[in-house]
């Protein structure tokens, strides 16, 4: 996995997100209309695709797509 793969998966999950808009340093809450539903979608996608359980605090502390990617990487192999 790499950050580009994660970006493609996030773009797929959020219908109103145009392909190619997200970058590793994108602040995802500013690109999509952020809501608790979107937070749950992202948490579920990370669990399904990477078997990583993100907590609400993990998501709150993540500002960019790169932050989410780094979080996933930190849990891999544990």
C-alpha positions as CSV (number, residue, x, y, z in Angstrom):
1,X,0.0,0.0,0.0
2,X,1.0,3.6,-0.6
3,X,-0.6,7.0,0.0
4,X,-1.9,7.1,-3.6
5,X,-3.8,3.9,-3.0
6,X,-5.4,5.3,0.1
7,X,-6.3,8.5,-1.8
8,X,-8.1,6.5,-4.5
9,X,-10.0,4.5,-1.9
10,X,-11.1,7.7,-0.2
11,X,-12.2,9.2,-3.5
12,X,-14.2,6.1,-4.2
13,X,-16.0,6.2,-0.8
14,X,-17.0,9.9,-1.1
15,X,-19.3,10.3,-4.1
16,X,-19.1,14.1,-4.1
17,X,-15.3,14.1,-4.2
18,X,-13.8,14.5,-7.7
19,X,-11.0,12.2,-8.6
20,X,-7.6,13.9,-8.5
21,X,-8.5,16.5,-6.0
22,X,-6.9,14.8,-2.9
23,X,-3.2,15.0,-2.3
24,X,-1.2,13.6,0.6
25,X,-1.1,17.1,2.2
26,X,-4.8,17.8,1.6
27,X,-6.8,18.6,4.7
28,X,-9.7,16.2,4.0
29,X,-12.2,17.9,6.2
30,X,-11.9,21.0,4.0
31,X,-12.4,19.2,0.7
32,X,-15.6,17.2,1.5
33,X,-18.5,18.6,3.5
34,X,-17.4,17.0,6.8
35,X,-20.0,15.4,9.0
36,X,-20.2,12.6,11.6
37,X,-21.5,10.3,8.8
38,X,-18.3,11.0,6.7
39,X,-16.2,10.3,9.8
40,X,-17.9,6.9,10.2
41,X,-17.5,6.1,6.5
42,X,-13.7,6.8,6.7
43,X,-13.3,4.8,9.9
44,X,-15.2,1.9,8.3
45,X,-13.2,2.0,5.1
46,X,-9.9,1.9,7.0
47,X,-11.1,-1.0,9.1
48,X,-12.4,-2.9,6.0
49,X,-9.5,-2.2,3.7
50,X,-6.5,-2.3,6.2
51,X,-7.9,-4.1,9.3
52,X,-7.0,-1.0,11.3
53,X,-9.4,0.2,14.0
54,X,-9.2,4.0,14.0
55,X,-10.6,5.7,17.1
56,X,-12.4,9.0,17.2
57,X,-9.3,10.5,18.8
58,X,-7.2,9.2,15.9
59,X,-9.5,10.9,13.4
60,X,-9.6,14.1,15.4
61,X,-5.8,14.2,15.5
62,X,-5.5,13.6,11.8
63,X,-5.6,16.7,9.7
64,X,-4.3,15.5,6.3
65,X,-4.6,12.4,4.1
66,X,-0.9,11.7,5.0
67,X,-1.8,11.7,8.7
68,X,-4.4,8.9,8.0
69,X,-1.8,7.0,5.9
70,X,0.8,7.3,8.6
71,X,-1.7,6.1,11.2
72,X,-2.5,3.0,9.1
73,X,1.2,2.3,8.6
74,X,1.8,2.5,12.3
75,X,-0.8,-0.2,13.0
76,X,0.3,-2.6,10.2
77,X,2.0,-5.7,11.6
78,X,0.7,-5.2,15.1
